[in-house]
Amino acid sequence: MSVMSSPVEFLELLAREAAAVEFEGPLVAARAAGLPAERLAELEQAKVVALRVRALLERRRRREIELSGLYDTASDLAGLRDLDDVLRAIVHRARNLLGTDVAYMTLNDDERGDTYMRVTDGSISARFQRLRLPMGAGLGGLVAQTGTPYVTANYPEDDRFRHTGEIDAGVGEEGLVAILGVPLRLGSTSIGVLYAANRSARPFAREEVSLLVSLAAHAAVAIDTARLLAETRSALEELSAANSTIRAHSSSVERAAAAHDRMTALVVRGGGMEDVAAAVTDVLGGALLALDAEGRQLARVGEIEEPDRADMVEAVAASRTEGRSVRRGPLWYAAVVAGAENLGALVLRPDGELVDADQRILERAALVTALLLLFRRTVAEAEGRVRGELLDDLIARPLRDTDALRSRARRLGVDLDSPHVLVAVGDDAIAATGSARQRVLSWATTYASTRSGLAAARDGRVVLMLPGQDAGGSARAVARDLSRVTGRPVTAGASGPSTGPAELATTFAEAERCLTALGALGRSGQGASTAELGFVGLLLGAVGDSGDRDVARFLTDTVGPVVDYDARRGTALVKTLEAYFGVGGSLARAAELLHVHVNTVTQRLERVGQLLGADWQKPERALEVQLALRLHRLRTPAG
């Protein structure tokens, strides 16, 4: 600063709203220039006056900001649409106007007798955001209980408040130190607390307390206004609902009569499930889904998604027990039953509420559905017997009159000259009771007929003839789906494809041998074809019921020590043997296949020699080892 320093420079600093520290500049420059003491005193006095003016201007500017914030809050209240939005705006303004790190609001819970966190701004702790404060505990609990503002410059060290572990943990995780809390008041009643808080120690001035009190008053008005609007809206909704109920009741009798006549006509003329669904939705509106006992769709009218399986099972069980339709959320369920037998369910998503008469319409539709399903079952069973007799004739020996068989098949929609696979289902699919056996055969008949195939019971087993060329895939599909129906693992052996009636008997015999081989390999509950089992499967299929014991003993005697060693040590001797034999006994190629060094393969084979004996590579022993490895792989298939 030049020696010409004067009070005018302080006016220039005020004009450009300089920081307080810059007001020391003229004095520093004057002292450096060696001005006399009286001149320095004059500049010191000018600086003091300038700082006072600056402080006054700052307070006025801050007051303008505060008044603007209060005005904006009042504007929010005037256009109140969503209470959450207004409260969030108030808390956000409190944080900005007071310049704190965090602002938040709690409301009293009269039922639980405490106060809970409602809105936060600037908070980073999930635990803090879920805090509940007992009345009288902590600063906030004391404000909520007394309806009086409280302030602390250092809450963790302030012993004026009753500290609790949960509150202190939440405040500590948020890192709060200085806290100001003012009550939200409606008349003489305190309904909550509005807070401003800092993560470092700081005092709160009286004008800051007054500002937060003003914002709290606006928040209380917003809450009360929202409550009144909600009560008004609820009253209007109740009046509207009562009016709707009266109108619905006046028309329910007419709808019930019309539905009764329409359902009766459906039964008389032999209508189908789509007709029943259309009748229900025409009368009741909405959308309807008809399902069978396994949850498969029978009919659908309108836009309705299939309900959650667990929810549906529970609802249908409740409907069956109560003998009434039941409601679960927006859906109504009516069990379709015949005596004690569950046949399925009707699921209705109505456009509006259902009165008692409407529920009776849905229940009557369920009764009509049961009658139609029973009639359909009777027809299906008759057709199933015809189809079963045809398949029984096709796989019998000797085969008679193939032209007549082709003609019978064509009448059933089956082309015998197209490729077919034969699937034999094991005894594990049929329980001891006759009803269970009938259920399995009924399922097989339906499964085959929907695919233009045939099914029959033969010698205590179930056999299916299915169009296609993937015998293994068909066996696995049958095993999987039938396991779901019976609730127990089902084994299925398949063979094929075969073309023409003359090959079916041989193909069936191979499917039965495949089924026997699966049991011998310990693969019960799975599906496979003879092609997938190879020569081992054909060999085991001929050994009969003792095959499982023979295979287990052969494996133990031949490669058991190697398998056990891998199981105990987590090694890969079995894998190494398979690779070694697979490449014709080449150590180098086996190492390449296994992605290891040749020495590693050599060391592993030496360990095999120690476990199996030195003669394991002699031709006779090597053949037995390779056969055992193949059996071991078939007994533990990948995936």
C-alpha positions in Angstrom: 0.0 0.0 0.0 1.4 3.5 -0.8 1.9 6.2 1.7 -1.4 7.7 0.4 -3.4 5.2 2.4 -6.7 6.8 3.5 -10.2 5.8 4.9 -11.5 5.9 1.3 -9.8 2.6 0.7 -12.1 1.0 3.3 -15.1 2.2 1.3 -13.7 0.6 -1.8 -13.3 -2.7 0.1 -16.9 -2.4 1.3 -18.0 -1.7 -2.3 -16.5 -4.9 -3.6 -17.6 -7.0 -0.6 -14.1 -7.9 0.3 -13.3 -10.5 3.0 -12.8 -9.2 6.6 -9.1 -10.1 6.5 -8.5 -7.7 3.6 -9.4 -4.7 5.8 -6.0 -5.1 7.5 -4.3 -4.3 4.2 -4.3 -0.5 4.4 -3.0 -0.5 8.0 -0.2 -3.0 7.1 0.8 -0.8 4.2 0.7 2.4 6.3 2.9 0.9 9.0 5.3 -0.3 6.3 5.4 3.2 4.9 6.3 4.7 8.4 3.2 6.9 8.7 2.9 8.8 12.0 1.0 7.4 14.9 -1.9 9.8 14.6 -2.3 8.8 11.0 -2.2 5.1 12.0 -4.8 5.7 14.7 -7.1 7.4 12.2 -6.8 4.4 9.8 -7.4 2.0 12.7 -10.6 3.9 13.6 -11.7 3.9 10.0 -11.1 0.1 9.8 -13.2 -0.5 12.9 -16.1 1.5 11.5 -15.8 -0.2 8.1 -15.9 -3.7 9.7 -19.0 -2.7 11.6 -20.7 -1.5 8.4 -19.6 -4.8 6.7 -21.1 -6.8 9.6 -24.3 -4.8 9.4 -24.5 -5.4 5.6 -23.8 -9.1 6.1 -26.6 -9.4 8.7 -29.0 -7.7 6.4 -28.0 -9.9 3.4 -28.4 -12.9 5.6 -31.8 -11.7 6.8 -32.9 -11.2 3.2 -31.9 -14.8 2.4 -33.8 -16.0 5.5 -36.9 -14.0 4.6 -36.7 -15.3 1.0 -36.5 -18.9 2.3 -39.5 -18.4 4.6 -41.4 -16.8 1.6 -40.5 -19.8 -0.5 -41.7 -22.2 2.2 -45.0 -20.3 2.5 -45.4 -20.6 -1.3 -44.9 -24.4 -1.0 -47.6 -24.5 1.6 -50.0 -22.5 -0.6 -49.6 -25.0 -3.4 -49.4 -28.1 -1.2 -49.7 -31.3 -3.2 -47.4 -33.8 -1.6 -46.5 -33.6 2.1 -43.2 -35.4 1.7 -42.0 -32.9 -0.9 -42.9 -29.9 1.3 -41.2 -31.4 4.4 -38.1 -32.2 2.4 -38.0 -28.7 1.1 -38.3 -27.2 4.6 -35.5 -29.4 6.0 -33.3 -28.6 3.0 -33.8 -24.9 3.5 -33.1 -25.2 7.2 -29.7 -26.8 6.4 -28.8 -24.2 3.8 -30.0 -21.1 5.8 -28.2 -22.1 9.0 -25.2 -23.4 7.1 -25.1 -26.8 8.9 -23.9 -30.2 7.8 -27.2 -31.9 8.5 -30.8 -31.0 9.0 -33.6 -33.5 9.9 -37.1 -33.8 11.3 -38.7 -36.3 13.7 -42.4 -36.8 14.4 -44.1 -38.1 17.5 -45.6 -41.6 17.4 -48.6 -41.5 19.9 -49.2 -45.3 19.7 -45.6 -46.2 20.6 -45.0 -43.2 22.8 -41.7 -42.2 21.1 -40.5 -40.1 18.2 -39.2 -41.3 14.9 -37.0 -39.9 12.0 -39.3 -38.5 9.3 -37.0 -36.5 6.9 -33.2 -36.0 6.7 -31.0 -33.8 4.5 -27.2 -34.3 4.4 -27.3 -37.5 6.4 -25.0 -40.4 5.4 -25.7 -43.0 8.1 -28.6 -45.5 7.5 -28.6 -46.3 11.2 -29.1 -42.6 12.1 -31.9 -42.3 9.5 -33.8 -45.2 11.3 -33.4 -43.8 14.8 -36.4 -43.8 17.2 -36.0 -41.6 20.3 -37.9 -42.3 23.6 -39.7 -39.3 25.0 -37.3 -37.4 27.3 -34.1 -39.2 26.0 -31.5 -37.2 24.2 -31.8 -33.7 23.0 -34.6 -34.5 20.5 -36.6 -36.6 23.0 -36.4 -33.8 25.5 -37.6 -31.2 22.9 -40.5 -33.5 21.9 -41.5 -34.0 25.5 -41.2 -30.4 26.7 -42.1 -28.5 23.5 -39.0 -26.2 24.2 -36.0 -25.5 22.0 -32.7 -27.0 23.1 -29.2 -26.4 21.8 -25.8 -27.9 22.5 -22.5 -26.9 21.0 -21.1 -30.4 21.8 -23.7 -33.1 22.3 -21.5 -36.1 23.1 -20.0 -34.1 26.0 -23.2 -32.5 27.2 -24.5 -34.1 30.4 -27.8 -32.1 30.4 -29.4 -34.8 28.3 -30.3 -38.5 29.1 -28.0 -40.4 26.7 -28.9 -43.9 25.5 -26.7 -46.4 23.7 -28.9 -46.5 20.6 -29.1 -42.7 20.2 -25.4 -42.1 20.9 -24.5 -44.8 18.4 -26.6 -43.3 15.7 -25.4 -39.7 16.4 -21.8 -41.0 16.6 -22.1 -42.9 13.3 -23.4 -39.7 11.7 -20.6 -37.8 13.3 -22.8 -35.0 14.8 -21.4 -32.7 17.5 -23.4 -29.4 17.6 -27.2 -29.9 17.5 -30.1 -27.4 17.6 -33.7 -28.8 18.0 -36.9 -26.8 18.0 -40.5 -28.2 18.5 -43.1 -28.6 15.8 -46.2 -27.2 17.5 -49.9 -27.2 16.7 -51.4 -24.9 19.2 -50.3 -26.2 22.6 -49.4 -29.6 21.3 -45.9 -30.6 20.2 -46.0 -33.1 17.3 -42.3 -33.4 16.5 -38.9 -31.7 16.3 -36.9 -29.9 13.6 -33.1 -30.0 13.9 -30.0 -28.4 12.5 -26.7 -30.1 13.3 -23.0 -29.8 12.6 -20.2 -32.4 12.6 -18.0 -30.0 14.5 -18.4 -27.9 17.6 -20.2 -24.6 17.1 -22.6 -22.3 19.0 -26.0 -21.4 17.6 -26.9 -17.7 17.8 -30.3 -16.5 19.0 -31.4 -15.4 15.5 -30.6 -18.9 14.2 -32.8 -20.4 16.8 -35.6 -18.0 15.8 -35.2 -18.8 12.1 -35.4 -22.6 12.8 -38.5 -21.9 15.0 -40.1 -20.1 12.0 -39.4 -23.0 9.7 -40.8 -25.5 12.3 -44.0 -23.5 12.4 -44.3 -23.8 8.6 -43.7 -27.5 8.8 -46.3 -27.9 11.5 -48.8 -26.1 9.3 -47.9 -28.3 6.4 -48.5 -31.5 8.4 -51.8 -30.2 9.8 -52.9 -29.2 6.3 -52.0 -32.5 4.9 -53.9 -34.2 7.7 -57.0 -32.2 7.0 -56.8 -32.9 3.3 -56.4 -36.6 4.0 -59.4 -36.7 6.3 -61.5 -34.8 3.7 -60.3 -37.1 0.9 -61.1 -40.2 3.1 -64.6 -38.9 3.8 -65.2 -38.3 0.1 -63.9 -41.8 -0.7 -66.2 -43.3 2.0 -69.2 -41.6 0.5 -68.3 -42.6 -3.0 -67.7 -46.2 -1.9 -71.1 -46.3 -0.1 -72.8 -45.0 -3.2 -71.0 -47.6 -5.3 -72.0 -50.4 -2.9 -75.6 -49.4 -3.2 -75.5 -49.3 -7.0 -73.7 -52.7 -7.0 -76.2 -54.3 -4.7 -79.2 -53.1 -6.8 -77.8 -54.9 -9.9 -76.3 -58.0 -8.2 -79.6 -59.9 -8.2 -80.1 -59.3 -12.0 -76.5 -60.4 -12.7 -76.9 -63.6 -10.6 -80.0 -64.6 -12.5 -78.5 -63.9 -15.9 -75.4 -65.9 -14.9 -77.4 -68.8 -13.6 -79.3 -69.1 -16.9 -76.1 -68.8 -19.0 -74.3 -71.5 -16.9 -77.2 -73.9 -17.3 -77.2 -73.4 -21.0 -73.5 -74.1 -21.1 -73.9 -77.5 -19.4 -76.8 -78.5 -21.6 -75.1 -77.8 -24.9 -71.7 -79.1 -23.8 -69.7 -75.9 -23.8 -66.0 -75.7 -23.2 -63.7 -74.0 -20.7 -63.4 -70.9 -23.0 -67.2 -70.6 -22.9 -67.2 -70.7 -19.1 -64.4 -68.1 -18.8 -66.2 -65.8 -21.3 -69.4 -66.1 -19.4 -67.9 -65.2 -16.1 -66.0 -62.1 -17.5 -69.1 -61.0 -19.4 -71.1 -60.9 -16.2 -68.5 -59.8 -13.6 -66.0 -58.0 -15.9 -62.3 -58.2 -15.5 -60.1 -61.1 -16.6 -60.2 -64.8 -15.7 -57.7 -67.7 -15.7 -58.7 -71.3 -15.5 -56.1 -73.8 -14.3 -56.0 -77.6 -13.9 -54.7 -79.4 -10.8 -51.1 -79.1 -11.9 -51.4 -75.4 -12.5 -51.5 -75.6 -16.3 -53.7 -73.2 -18.2 -57.1 -74.4 -19.4 -58.5 -71.1 -20.5 -57.7 -67.4 -20.3 -59.9 -64.4 -21.0 -58.5 -60.9 -20.7 -55.1 -59.6 -19.4 -54.2 -61.5 -16.3 -50.8 -62.9 -15.2 -50.4 -66.3 -13.6 -50.2 -65.8 -9.8 -47.3 -66.9 -7.7 -47.4 -70.7 -7.3 -47.1 -70.7 -3.5 -49.8 -68.0 -3.1 -52.1 -69.9 -5.5 -51.7 -73.2 -3.7 -52.5 -71.5 -0.3 -55.5 -69.7 -1.7 -57.0 -72.7 -3.5 -56.5 -74.8 -0.3 -58.4 -72.2 1.7 -61.2 -72.1 -0.9 -61.5 -75.9 -0.9 -61.6 -75.9 3.0 -64.1 -73.1 3.3 -66.2 -74.2 0.3 -66.2 -70.5 -0.8 -64.2 -68.3 -3.1 -61.4 -66.4 -1.3 -59.7 -63.2 -2.0 -55.9 -62.7 -2.0 -54.9 -59.1 -3.0 -56.6 -58.1 -6.2 -57.4 -61.7 -7.2 -60.3 -64.0 -6.3 -59.7 -67.8 -6.2 -62.4 -70.5 -6.5 -61.3 -74.2 -6.1 -62.6 -76.6 -8.8 -63.3 -79.9 -6.9 -65.2 -83.1 -7.4 -65.8 -84.7 -4.0 -62.5 -84.8 -2.3 -60.5 -84.5 -5.6 -58.8 -81.3 -6.6 -59.4 -80.6 -10.3 -58.0 -77.1 -10.6 -59.0 -73.5 -9.9 -60.5 -70.3 -11.3 -58.6 -67.1 -10.8 -60.5 -63.9 -11.3 -59.2 -60.3 -11.5 -62.4 -58.3 -11.4 -62.6 -54.7 -12.5 -64.3 -53.7 -9.3 -65.3 -55.1 -5.9 -67.4 -58.4 -5.7 -70.5 -58.5 -3.6 -71.8 -61.8 -2.2 -73.9 -62.5 -5.2 -70.9 -62.0 -7.5 -68.9 -64.5 -5.4 -71.7 -67.0 -5.9 -71.4 -66.5 -9.6 -67.7 -67.3 -9.5 -68.4 -70.4 -7.3 -71.1 -71.6 -9.7 -68.6 -71.3 -12.6 -66.2 -73.4 -10.6 -68.9 -76.1 -10.2 -69.6 -76.0 -14.0 -65.9 -76.2 -14.7 -65.7 -79.4 -12.5 -68.5 -81.0 -14.5 -66.8 -80.2 -17.8 -63.5 -81.5 -16.6 -65.0 -84.7 -15.4 -66.7 -85.2 -18.7 -63.5 -84.4 -20.6 -61.7 -86.9 -18.4 -64.2 -89.6 -19.2 -63.8 -89.0 -22.9 -60.0 -88.9 -22.5 -59.9 -92.2 -20.6 -62.0 -93.8 -23.3 -59.6 -92.5 -26.0 -56.6 -93.5 -23.8 -57.8 -97.1 -23.7 -58.0 -97.1 -27.5 -54.6 -95.6 -27.8 -53.2 -98.0 -25.2 -54.6 -101.0 -26.9 -53.1 -99.8 -30.2 -49.6 -99.3 -28.6 -49.9 -102.7 -26.9 -50.6 -104.3 -30.3 -47.7 -102.4 -31.9 -45.0 -103.7 -29.5 -46.4 -107.2 -29.3 -44.9 -110.1 -31.1 -45.6 -111.4 -33.7 -47.0 -108.3 -35.4 -50.2 -108.8 -37.2 -51.8 -106.8 -40.1 -49.6 -103.7 -40.3 -52.0 -102.0 -42.7 -54.9 -102.3 -40.1 -52.5 -100.9 -37.5 -51.7 -97.9 -39.7 -55.4 -97.3 -40.3 -56.1 -97.3 -36.6 -53.2 -95.0 -35.9 -54.4 -92.5 -38.6 -57.8 -92.3 -37.0 -56.0 -91.2 -33.7 -53.8 -88.7 -35.5 -50.6 -90.8 -35.4 -48.4 -91.4 -38.4 -46.6 -94.7 -37.8 -44.3 -94.2 -40.8 -42.7 -91.1 -39.1 -39.8 -91.4 -36.7 -40.8 -92.3 -33.2 -38.9 -93.1 -29.9 -40.1 -95.5 -27.3 -39.8 -94.5 -23.6 -40.1 -97.1 -20.8 -40.9 -95.7 -17.4 -39.6 -97.6 -14.3 -41.6 -99.1 -11.5 -40.5 -96.2 -9.3 -43.1 -94.0 -11.0 -46.0 -96.2 -9.7 -46.8 -96.3 -6.0 -48.6 -99.2 -4.3 -52.1 -97.8 -4.5 -54.3 -98.2 -7.6 -55.2 -94.5 -7.7 -51.5 -93.5 -8.0 -51.0 -96.0 -10.8 -54.1 -94.7 -12.6 -52.8 -91.1 -12.1 -49.5 -92.0 -13.7 -51.2 -93.7 -16.7 -53.6 -90.8 -17.1 -50.7 -88.4 -17.1 -48.8 -90.5 -19.7 -51.8 -90.8 -21.9 -52.4 -87.0 -21.9 -48.6 -86.3 -22.3 -48.4 -88.6 -25.4 -51.7 -87.6 -27.0 -50.9 -83.9 -26.9 -47.7 -84.8 -28.9 -49.6 -87.1 -31.3 -48.1 -90.1 -29.6 -49.4 -93.2 -27.7 -49.1 -94.5 -24.1 -50.0 -97.8 -22.4 -49.4 -99.8 -19.3 -47.5 -103.0 -19.8 -46.2 -105.6 -17.3 -46.4 -103.1 -14.4 -44.6 -100.4 -16.4 -45.7 -97.4 -18.5 -44.5 -97.1 -22.1 -44.8 -94.0 -24.3 -44.4 -93.8 -28.1 -43.5 -90.2 -29.0 -42.7 -88.6 -32.4 -39.2 -87.4 -32.9 -35.6 -88.6 -33.1 -34.1 -87.5 -29.8 -34.6 -90.6 -27.6 -32.4 -89.3 -24.8 -34.0 -85.9 -24.7 -37.5 -87.5 -24.6 -36.5 -89.8 -21.8 -35.1 -86.9 -19.7 -38.2 -84.8 -20.3 -40.5 -87.7 -19.3 -38.5 -88.4 -16.2 -38.4 -84.7 -15.2 -42.1 -84.0 -15.7 -43.4 -87.3 -14.3 -41.2 -86.8 -11.2 -43.0 -83.5 -10.6 -46.4 -85.2 -10.9 -45.5 -88.1 -8.6 -43.4 -86.2 -6.1 -40.6 -88.9 -6.4 -37.7 -89.5 -8.7 -38.7 -91.4 -11.9 -36.4 -93.4 -14.1 -37.0 -93.5 -17.9 -35.1 -95.5 -20.5 -35.5 -94.8 -24.2 -34.6 -96.2 -27.6 -35.0 -95.2 -31.2 -35.9 -93.5 -33.4 -37.7 -96.2 -35.4 -39.8 -95.9 -38.5 -42.7 -98.1 -39.4 -44.7 -100.6 -37.2 -42.2 -103.5 -37.8 -39.4 -101.8 -35.8 -41.4 -100.8 -32.7 -41.3 -104.1 -30.8 -37.5 -104.2 -31.1 -37.2 -100.6 -30.1 -39.4 -101.2 -27.0 -37.2 -104.1 -26.0 -34.1 -101.9 -26.2 -35.8 -99.2 -24.2 -36.6 -101.8 -21.4 -32.9 -102.9 -21.5 -31.9 -99.3 -21.2 -34.2 -98.9 -18.2 -32.6 -102.0 -16.5 -29.1 -100.6 -17.3 -29.9 -97.3 -15.6 -30.8 -99.2 -12.4 -27.6 -101.3 -12.6 -25.5 -98.1 -13.0 -27.1 -96.5 -10.0 -28.8 -93.8 -12.1 -32.3 -94.3 -10.8 -34.4 -91.1 -11.1 -32.7 -90.1 -14.5 -33.5 -90.5 -18.2 -31.2 -91.7 -20.9 -31.2 -93.6 -24.2 -29.5 -96.8 -25.3 -27.3 -94.8 -27.6 -26.0 -92.7 -24.7 -25.1 -95.7 -22.6 -23.4 -97.5 -25.5 -22.2 -101.1 -25.3 -22.0 -100.9 -21.6 -25.6 -100.1 -21.3 -26.6 -103.0 -23.6 -24.3 -105.3 -21.5 -25.8 -104.3 -18.2 -29.4 -104.3 -19.6 -29.0 -108.1 -20.0 -27.8 -108.8 -16.4 -31.2 -108.4 -14.8 -32.0 -107.4 -11.2 -28.5 -108.3 -9.8 -26.8 -105.8 -12.1 -26.4 -103.1 -9.5 -24.6 -105.3 -7.0 -22.4 -106.8 -9.8 -21.4 -103.4 -11.1 -20.6 -102.0 -7.6 -18.4 -105.1 -6.8 -16.7 -104.9 -10.2 -15.9 -101.2 -9.8 -14.5 -101.7 -6.2 -12.3 -104.7 -7.3 -11.0 -102.9 -10.4 -10.6 -99.2 -9.9 -11.9 -98.8 -6.3 -8.5 -97.9 -4.8 -7.9 -95.1 -7.4 -11.4 -93.6 -6.9 -11.0 -93.7 -3.1 -7.6 -92.1 -3.4 -9.0 -89.2 -5.5 -11.9 -88.8 -3.0 -9.5 -88.6 0.0 -6.7 -86.5 -1.5 -8.5 -84.4 -4.1 -6.2 -85.7 -6.8 -7.0 -86.4 -10.5 -5.9 -90.0 -11.0 -9.2 -91.1 -12.6 -9.1 -88.2 -15.0 -5.5 -88.9 -15.8 -6.3 -92.6 -16.5 -9.2 -91.6 -18.8 -7.0 -89.2 -20.7 -4.1 -91.8 -21.0 -6.4 -94.5 -22.4 -8.2 -92.0 -24.6 -5.0 -91.0 -26.5 -3.8 -94.6 -27.0 -1.3 -94.7 -24.1 0.7 -91.6 -25.2 2.2 -89.8 -22.2 2.9 -86.6 -24.3 -0.6 -86.4 -25.7 -2.2 -87.2 -22.4 -0.1 -84.3 -20.8 -1.2 -82.0 -23.5 -4.9 -83.0 -23.1 -4.6 -82.5 -19.3 -2.6 -79.2 -19.6 0.2 -80.6 -17.4 3.8 -81.6 -17.8 4.7 -85.1 -19.0 6.5 -85.7 -15.7 3.2 -85.0 -13.8 1.4 -87.7 -15.9 4.3 -90.1 -15.3 4.1 -89.5 -11.5 0.4 -90.0 -11.5 0.5 -93.2 -13.4 3.2 -94.5 -11.0 0.8 -93.8 -8.2 -1.9 -95.7 -10.1 0.6 -98.6 -10.4 1.1 -98.6 -6.6 -2.7 -98.6 -6.0 -3.7 -101.2 -8.7 -0.6 -103.3 -8.9 2.3 -103.4 -11.4 0.3 -105.4 -14.0 -2.5 -102.8 -14.5 -1.3 -102.0 -18.1 -1.2 -105.6 -19.3 -3.8 -106.1 -22.0 -6.4 -108.1 -19.9 -6.1 -105.8 -16.9 -6.0 -102.7 -19.1 -9.3 -103.8 -20.7 -10.9 -104.3 -17.3 -9.7 -100.9 -16.1 -11.0 -99.1 -19.2 -14.4 -100.9 -18.8 -14.5 -99.9 -15.1 -13.7 -96.3 -15.9 -16.5 -96.2 -18.4 -18.9 -97.7 -15.8 -17.7 -95.2 -13.3 -18.4 -92.3 -15.7 -21.9 -93.6 -16.5 -22.7 -93.9 -12.8 -21.7 -90.3 -12.2 -22.6 -88.4 -15.4 -21.7 -84.8 -15.8 -24.4 -82.3 -14.9 
